[in-house]
Amino acid sequence: MANVGYDLLCNSYPRGNMKCVNFTPDRMMPVSTMHRMALKAQENIILLMNNTQLLTRHHRLSSMNEVLIYLTGNHEDVGMPGDRGDFYRRKLAEQLFVHYGVHNIDHYNVLDLVEGILKLEHDCRLILSQLGCHRSEAPPVDVDGQVLDIIGRLANMQ
């Protein structure tokens, strides 16, 4: 054996008296991780909407409720008649593609994506608030695989 300046401890405890640590797996960790991913994805969607510079200068979005108002066309906007929400849905889908490389999201299904993110965050928050102190067991979280992949991209957790 080479001279390394230290000695390895071999058999510090006899086999009969081996002390074991009582380990309980943290089954809530995936729920906590998905909750954080959904929060980060929401932050990035708000940033994308604000950075398009298409909103009025005095009005910056600060919550996902405001994002939904713009995407559904229920905001107050003096402009051309028609579906103003369609314009913002197209811009958000374009920004998702340009900044995060998200394919197959267009103005038809970007609202479904935003609602999926909101649902995932709500479901995870509900699970953590009710069962967060019992980390050894967790109920399943119902989330679409494609939505979770996009949320992972938005949260920079690829």
Solvent accessible surface area in square Angstrom, and as a share of the most:
residue,aa,sasa,rsa
1,M,200,0.89
2,A,79,0.61
3,N,151,0.78
4,V,75,0.43
5,G,74,0.71
6,Y,136,0.52
7,D,132,0.68
8,L,118,0.59
9,L,157,0.78
10,C,105,0.63
11,N,127,0.65
12,S,76,0.49
13,Y,117,0.45
14,P,88,0.55
15,R,198,0.72
16,G,77,0.74
17,N,107,0.55
18,M,119,0.53
19,K,157,0.66
20,C,115,0.69
21,V,138,0.79
22,N,145,0.74
23,F,164,0.68
24,T,85,0.50
25,P,47,0.30
26,D,57,0.30
27,R,134,0.49
28,M,0,0.00
29,M,103,0.46
30,P,77,0.49
31,V,4,0.02
32,S,30,0.19
33,T,48,0.28
34,M,30,0.13
35,H,32,0.14
36,R,125,0.45
37,M,20,0.09
38,A,0,0.00
39,L,57,0.28
40,K,63,0.27
41,A,0,0.00
42,Q,20,0.09
43,E,80,0.36
44,N,12,0.06
45,I,0,0.00
46,I,28,0.14
47,L,96,0.48
48,L,12,0.06
49,M,4,0.02
50,N,9,0.05
51,N,95,0.49
52,T,22,0.13
53,Q,146,0.65
54,L,65,0.32
55,L,16,0.08
56,T,71,0.41
57,R,218,0.80
58,H,166,0.74
59,H,65,0.29
60,R,132,0.48
61,L,6,0.03
62,S,89,0.58
63,S,42,0.27
64,M,14,0.06
65,N,106,0.54
66,E,45,0.20
67,V,0,0.00
68,L,41,0.21
69,I,76,0.39
70,Y,17,0.07
71,L,0,0.00
72,T,57,0.33
73,G,25,0.24
74,N,111,0.57
75,H,25,0.11
76,E,177,0.79
77,D,55,0.29
78,V,157,0.90
79,G,49,0.47
80,M,144,0.64
81,P,126,0.79
82,G,65,0.62
83,D,87,0.45
84,R,70,0.26
85,G,0,0.00
86,D,32,0.16
87,F,79,0.33
88,Y,10,0.04
89,R,37,0.14
90,R,124,0.45
91,K,46,0.20
92,L,0,0.00
93,A,7,0.06
94,E,81,0.36
95,Q,27,0.12
96,L,0,0.00
97,F,106,0.44
98,V,95,0.55
99,H,111,0.49
100,Y,45,0.17
101,G,26,0.25
102,V,4,0.03
103,H,120,0.54
104,N,135,0.69
105,I,27,0.14
106,D,60,0.31
107,H,29,0.13
108,Y,170,0.65
109,N,50,0.26
110,V,0,0.00
111,L,39,0.19
112,D,89,0.46
113,L,5,0.02
114,V,0,0.00
115,E,85,0.38
116,G,18,0.18
117,I,0,0.00
118,L,42,0.21
119,K,106,0.45
120,L,3,0.02
121,E,16,0.07
122,H,91,0.40
123,D,33,0.17
124,C,0,0.00
125,R,118,0.43
126,L,84,0.42
127,I,22,0.11
128,L,41,0.20
129,S,84,0.54
130,Q,118,0.53
131,L,60,0.30
132,G,18,0.17
133,C,109,0.66
134,H,98,0.44
135,R,86,0.31
136,S,52,0.33
137,E,109,0.49
138,A,37,0.28
139,P,48,0.30
140,P,129,0.81
141,V,26,0.15
142,D,116,0.60
143,V,42,0.24
144,D,83,0.43
145,G,54,0.51
146,Q,136,0.60
147,V,29,0.16
148,L,52,0.26
149,D,83,0.43
150,I,18,0.09
151,I,0,0.00
152,G,6,0.06
153,R,74,0.27
154,L,0,0.00
155,A,7,0.06
156,N,105,0.54
157,M,98,0.44
158,Q,163,0.72
